[in-house]
Amino acid sequence: MKTTPKQAAYHLMDLDFALERVVYLSGAVNTHPDSPAQMIVNMSIHTTATYGSDCDAAAGAVSHQTWMDFLYSAGVPIISITGNHGLLNGISHPACSENVIKVAAVPNDGVGMTRASYSNLAAPSNYTKPIFFAPGGLKSQLGGPPVVGAGRASTTATFSGGGTSQAGAHVSGLAALFKSRYPTAGVDAFIDWVNDYASVPMSVTIPAGTFQYRRVAYSTGGP
């Protein structure tokens, strides 16, 4: 009998405590002297349930939105993945939260300009913050090449994987690069920078229609 490995689970309370801790460390509510300038929040987690628009109330996570609003106001980009269930009418929580930058995946197929078949997606106009696409590779069960990146086993280890988590890491790294160069810039300035200098247009057709998204593609020629 074939079995499917269980994925690690997270509890909404744990996420709430984690976000509260980042808010404290960032000084977003004037409780700590540290500067939020070069902080990035990367949430490589997603729910089975999906939401077709901003979703904190529907997901039962209003308290999360409070912490995310603090971080947004402090200029800390929050990046989360749309999810890996291949659904085309909604994205997972916490990506669907109002002030979160959402990340979907393109496959590692030598072109990288189509939606990876596992990547959740929805109409971008339904959300306050954008949905960016980034390299996510092809999950092994789909028979495609993964994305190879740094592994955590050692300083030289590599890891091969696929999924929207891989894509989210790309955008989070891009955000860290931006914040290192423009440490006092806000979240919307980062979004504008990606749209203007660090992405290319990408058209995707889903049941709701054909929509334009941005696929990250950074060039050192940008400002």
N, C-alpha and C positions, 0 to 999 in steps of 0.2 A: 504494500500500500504506500502510495506516495504521500508524504506529508509536507506541509509548508512551514518553514521556520517562523516562529513568532517574532514579531517586531517589538522592540521596547516600547512601553507605554509611558505617557506622562499624565499627570493630574493637573487640572486647572488651577488648583491651589498652589502646586509647585511652580507653575508658570507665573502666578501672581506674585509669589515671594521673590522669584528671580527678577522680575521686572522692577519690583519695589527696590531691590538691592541695587540694580543699575541706576535707578533714579537717584538713590542716595549717593552713590559713588560719583555720579555726574554733577552733582550740585544743582540739579534741575529745580529743586524747591528750596534752594539756599540752606541746605542742611549739612553741606560738606564743602570744604574749600577746593576740592579738586575741580579742574576745568573739564567740561564735557567735549572739548574741542576735537579730540581724536578718538572718541568712542564710537563703536559700531555695534549694533545688535543684530546677530545672524540667528534666525530661528529655523532650524532644519527639522521642523516638526509639522505634522498636518493631521487633520481629523478625517475620518471616513465620510462624515457628513460634509456637504458642500453648500455654498451660499452664493446666490446670484447677484448680490449687491453687498454694500457695507453691512457688517453682520454682528457686531458685538452684542446687541440686545438679543438677537435670535440665537446666538451661540451660548447665551448665558454667561457672558464674559464682560459685563459692563465695567467691573473693577479693573480689568486689564486695560480697557480703553483709557481709563483715568491715568494710569502709569504711562501708557504710550503717548498720550497727549502731553504729559510733562516732558517726555524725552523729545518729542517733536519740537516743542517750544524751545528746548535747550539746544537744538541743532544736531541731535543724535539720530542718524538714519537707522530705521528698523526695517530689516529685510526678512521676508519669509517666503516659503515655497507654496505654489498653488496646489501641490499634491500629485500623486502618482496613480490615480484610478482611471485615467483616460476619459473623464467626464467633460462634456462640452457645454454645460449650462450652469456651472458654478465652480468656485474654488474653495479650498479648505480654510478653516480657521487655524492659526491666527492671521494668515495672509489676507483674509477678507476684512480685517480690521481697518478702520477708517484711515489711520495715519501710517499704515504699513506699506512699504514698496513690495509689490508682488513679483515673483519670478517663476516663469514657466521655462520649459526646456526645448532645445533643438537637438536632433540626433547627431552623432559623430559619424556622418556619412560622406565627408569630403566636401559638402556644400554648406550644411548647417543653416538653412533658411526655411525649414518647414517645422511644424510642431512635432515634437516627439510623440509617438502614439500613446504613451502612458501619461502624458502631461495634461492635467486638468486645465480648463480654460473657460472663459466667459466673455461677454461683451465688455470691453474696457470702459465704456462710458458709464457703466453701472457702479463704478468704484471711484472714491475720492482720489486715491493715489494710483499711479500707473502699473501696468503689467509689463515687465521687461522680459525678453527672451535671452537666454544664455546657454552655452554648451552644457548639455546634461548627459551626452553619450546615449547609448542604447543599453537598456538593461539586459543582463546576460540571458534571461529566459526568452528574449526576443531575437537572439542570435546575432546581435550586432556588436561592434567594437565599443568598449567603454571609454571613459575619460581617465587618463593616468595623471595622478597628482601626488603631492607629498603625503606620506603616511605618518602615523604617529608612533610607530614602533621604535624609530630611531631618527636621528637628524638626517639620515640619508635614505630612509625607507620610502618606498612608493606604494600607492594604493590605486587599484583599478576599480572603478565603480560607475554606476549609471543611475540617473533619476533626477528629479527636480532639486534634490539636495546638492548635487554637483553644480547645477546651474546657480543656485542660491549662493554658493561659495564664490563663484566668479563675480557676481554683482557685489557681494560684501567686500571682496578684495578691491574692486574698483572704487567702492565707497571709501575704503581705508586710504587708497591712493589719493583720492580727491581731498579728504580731510587732512592728510599730511601736507598737502600743497596749499589748501585754503582752510586753515584750522578754525576760523570763526564763521565760516559760511553755514547757512541753514540747510535744512533738508530739501526745501524747494529749489535752492540754488544747485544742489547736487543733481536733482532730477532734470533741471534745465540744462545743466552741463552734459549729462548723458544724452539728452535729446539732441543737443546742438553739436557735440564734439565727440561723443564716445559711443555712437550707435548708428545703425543703418535701418531704413524702413523695412518692414516685413509684413506682408499681407497674409491673413489666415482666414479661411472660410469655416464657419461653424454653423449649426442650425439657425442661430439668430441672425446670420448675415455674414458679410465679408468685412473685416475690420483691419485697420492699420495698427500695428504694434511697433516697438523698437527692439531691435536685436543688438545687444551690446557688442561693440567692435572698437576697441580703444586704439588710437594711434598717437604716438609721441609727438605728432605734429600739432596736436590741439593745445590750447592755452593751459 
